[in-house]
Amino acid sequence: MTKIRVLATATLLLLAIVAIVQVSSGSVELHVAVHSDKSDAKCPTACTREYLPVCGSNHKTYANKCLLKVAQCKDASITKLANGKCSE
């Protein structure tokens, strides 16, 4: 395995353990961003888990501004449409 793949696998296993602990404690919110190709290497990957939803121009609700910025990094056409959840 490549060094990046080993690191990604270890990270996912750690996140799975954290998720199990959080679910058992009553907290179930978990956001994970995994980037596998080199074009995403410049995009931010560390976002907080705070839930302050924002609506993107692609009509997808992002849990917070940081996750919207990750999406914008991958697709520059995405903009912030509004604060709060997108209407369905």
Sequence and secondary structure as in RCSB ss.txt:
>XXXX:A:sequence
MTKIRVLATATLLLLAIVAIVQVSSGSVELHVAVHSDKSDAKCPTACTREYLPVCGSNHKTYANKCLLKVAQCKD
ASITKLANGKCSE
>XXXX:A:secstr
  HHHHHHHHHHHHHHHHHHHHHHTT          SGGGTTS          EEETTS EESSHHHHHHHHHH 
TT  EEEES    
